[in-house]
């Protein structure tokens, strides 16, 4: 987890999703929307919105997608993060 996430002015849900992503990645599990939905406590739409924000900022990178709802991500190095959308 990179502390920089707390300085970027992101919504609580987006920061929460980032923290969940870090936990999933640290556990060695696949960083997928499916795995996150099992522990996400807001709506799937809210998770999708937060993922889009993280993607736009370069914090996560979608590496595999079926074009529908099955996406796999990876966390990026904070040097690759865009601080402004």
C-alpha positions as CSV (number, residue, x, y, z in Angstrom):
1,X,0.0,0.0,0.0
2,X,1.3,3.4,-0.9
3,X,0.4,6.3,1.5
4,X,0.2,8.6,-1.5
5,X,-3.4,7.4,-2.0
6,X,-4.5,9.4,1.0
7,X,-3.1,12.7,-0.4
8,X,-4.9,12.5,-3.8
9,X,-8.3,13.8,-2.7
10,X,-10.1,10.7,-3.9
11,X,-13.5,9.6,-2.7
12,X,-13.8,7.3,0.3
13,X,-15.1,4.5,-1.9
14,X,-12.2,4.8,-4.3
15,X,-9.6,4.8,-1.5
16,X,-11.4,1.8,0.1
17,X,-11.3,-0.1,-3.2
18,X,-7.6,0.6,-3.5
19,X,-7.0,-0.8,0.0
20,X,-9.0,-3.9,-0.8
21,X,-7.0,-4.3,-4.0
22,X,-3.8,-4.1,-1.9
23,X,-5.1,-6.8,0.5
24,X,-6.1,-9.1,-2.3
25,X,-2.7,-8.6,-4.1
26,X,-0.8,-9.2,-0.8
27,X,-2.7,-12.4,-0.2
28,X,-1.6,-13.8,-3.6
29,X,-5.2,-14.0,-4.9
30,X,-6.1,-12.8,-8.3
31,X,-7.0,-9.1,-8.3
32,X,-10.3,-9.5,-10.1
33,X,-13.7,-7.7,-9.9
34,X,-15.2,-11.1,-9.0
35,X,-12.9,-11.6,-6.0
36,X,-13.4,-8.0,-4.9
37,X,-17.2,-8.2,-5.1
38,X,-17.0,-10.9,-2.4
39,X,-15.7,-8.4,0.1
40,X,-17.0,-5.1,-1.3
41,X,-19.8,-3.6,0.8
42,X,-21.2,-1.0,-1.6
43,X,-23.0,-1.6,-4.9
44,X,-21.3,-3.2,-7.9
45,X,-21.9,0.1,-9.8
46,X,-19.9,2.0,-7.1
47,X,-17.1,-0.5,-7.4
48,X,-17.0,-0.1,-11.2
49,X,-17.0,3.7,-10.8
50,X,-14.1,3.5,-8.4
51,X,-12.2,1.1,-10.6
52,X,-12.6,3.6,-13.5
53,X,-11.2,6.3,-11.3
54,X,-8.2,4.2,-10.3
55,X,-7.7,3.2,-13.9
56,X,-7.8,6.8,-15.1
57,X,-5.2,7.7,-12.5
58,X,-2.9,4.8,-13.5
59,X,-3.2,3.2,-10.1
60,X,-4.6,0.0,-11.5
61,X,-4.2,-1.5,-14.9
62,X,-6.7,-3.8,-16.4
63,X,-4.7,-6.7,-17.8
64,X,-7.4,-9.1,-18.9
65,X,-11.1,-8.5,-19.7
66,X,-13.9,-10.5,-21.3
67,X,-15.4,-7.2,-22.4
68,X,-18.3,-7.6,-19.9
69,X,-17.8,-7.9,-16.2
70,X,-14.9,-10.3,-15.7
71,X,-11.8,-8.1,-15.4
72,X,-8.4,-8.8,-13.9
73,X,-6.2,-6.0,-12.7
74,X,-2.7,-5.3,-11.4
75,X,-1.6,-2.5,-9.1
76,X,1.0,-0.2,-10.6
77,X,4.0,1.5,-9.2
78,X,3.3,4.9,-7.8
79,X,5.7,6.4,-10.3
80,X,3.1,5.6,-12.9
81,X,0.2,7.3,-11.1
82,X,-1.3,10.4,-12.5
83,X,-2.2,12.8,-9.7
84,X,-4.8,14.7,-11.7
85,X,-7.6,13.4,-13.9
